[in-house]
Amino acid sequence: MAWIDPRTWVAEETVTASLMNQISDDLKYLHDNEVTVQMVIVDFTVPVGVADNLFYFVPTTRLTGYELTFANAKVITAGTTNVTTIQIYNMGSSAFALSTALTIDSGETSSATAATPYVIDTAKNAVTVNSPYRVDVTTVSSTPPRGLIVTLGFKPA
């Protein structure tokens, strides 16, 4: 099964079983080709601290030909005063995979609502099988957050 280009719907068009099957096939294709990895970096009751090498994720052959396309950081208890910054290092390209790191703003619990969104460096996001991705915390709020979960998403290049 391959991706079928999206169609343009016409007003009052009749939806047929064939059209619904196409939509179903497209959704299955998208779902089958996305890989999401969620990692507990810091235990849920432990304050987050600045540190490199907090966690390693090693891609297997399942991710051959994939690239990093999504990142999110979540803390269990929000930190206050200043941001907490999380960086993803791609050891396969020997560089940070994010040109703008994940940030969790003061009083927030997720990077999804950050004032400064993360940016994936598309020159450094390709997966190298058996070459780890490393999670670093580069700055922490003055009152540190507790617990840290990082989610990475990968899709075929």
N, C-alpha and C positions, 0 to 999 in steps of 0.2 A: 504494500500500500504506500502511496506517495501523496505528498501534499498537493491538493488541487487549489488553484488560485481562487480567492474569494470572489463571489459573484456580486453583481450589483442588483439589488432587488427593485422591482418595479411596483408602483402603487397598485393595489388590488390584485396582485399576482397570486395565483393558486399555488399553495404549498403542496407538493407531491411527495410520495414516499421516496422517490429517487433523489429529490433535493434534500430531504432529511437524512438520507443515507450518506450523501456527500458531506453534510455538516458533521454527522457522526464520525465519519472516516477522518475528516480533518482534525477534529478534537482528539481522536485516538492517536493520530500521528503526533500531534503536539505533546500529548501526555507521555507517549511512549519514548519520546526522544529527549525529554528534559530529565535531568538528574539533579536532585536536591540533597545536600548533605548538611545535617544540623549537628553542631558540636557543643557540648557543655565545656566551656573553657575554665570557668571559675565556679566552684560549688555555690549553691544558691544562698547560703548564709554567710559566705566569706567576702570581705571587702575586696574589690578589684584594685590591683596595684599596677604601677608601670613596670613592664617587663617584656623582654623579647623571648621568643621560643616558648610561649605558653602552651601551644598545642600544634601538632602536626597532623595534616590529613594527606594520606598517600593515595593518589589516584591509581586505580587498577586498569587493566586493558579494556574494561567496559567503557572507559572514557577516552579511548583512542579517537583522535579527530575532533574532540570537544574543546570548548573554550569557556572561561568564566563569563557569565552573563548577568549575574545577580549576586548581591551581598546584603546582609542585614545583621545588625547586632542588637541584642536585647538584654537588658539587666532586669533583675527581679525587684530590687529596691532602687529607686532613683538616687543619684548623687546630686549634690547641690553646689553651686558656685563654680563656674567654669565647665568646660566640656570634657567628656571622656572620649578619647580618640583611639580607634582600633585600625590597624593596618594589616593587610594580607600580603605576604611575601611569597612570590612564585619562585621556588628554588630551581625549577626547570629553565626559567629565563634569567635567573640570578638578578631579579629586580622586583620591586613592589608591583603587584597586579593592579593597584588602585593609584591613579595619579592624584586623586583627592580622597583621603582616608574616610572611613566610616566615623561619624561623630554622633554622640548622644548628648543632647543639650542638657543644661542644668534643670533638674526637676522632671526630666523626661525618662522614659524607660525603653525607648526604641530609636534606632537610627532612622527609621522610616519617616519620622516627623522632624528630622534635623533641619536647622536653618540653612546649613551648607550641605547639600546632597553629595554623596560619594560619586566618584567618576572612575569607571574602569578604564585602564590604559590598554587600548585594543592592540597595541604593539607587544604587550607583555602578558596577555591573558590566556594564551594557548596552553592546553594541558600537555605536559610531558609525562607519559606513563611511568609510574614508580618514582617520580621526582616530586617531593612533598610541597604542599602549600603550608606556610607557617603563619600563625596568628601572633601578632605583637600588640601590646597596649602601650601607646606612646605618650599619652597624657591621661590624667585622672582628675575628676572634679575634686575641689578642696575637701568636701565631705564625700568620700568615695561611695560609688554605688556598690551593691552587693549582688553577687552572681553574675555570670556573663555567658550568654549563648550566642554563637555565631552561626548563621545559615549562609551557605554558598550554593548558587545554582549554576548548572552547566548545560550547554546545548551544543549540538553539532556545529562545527565551524562552517 
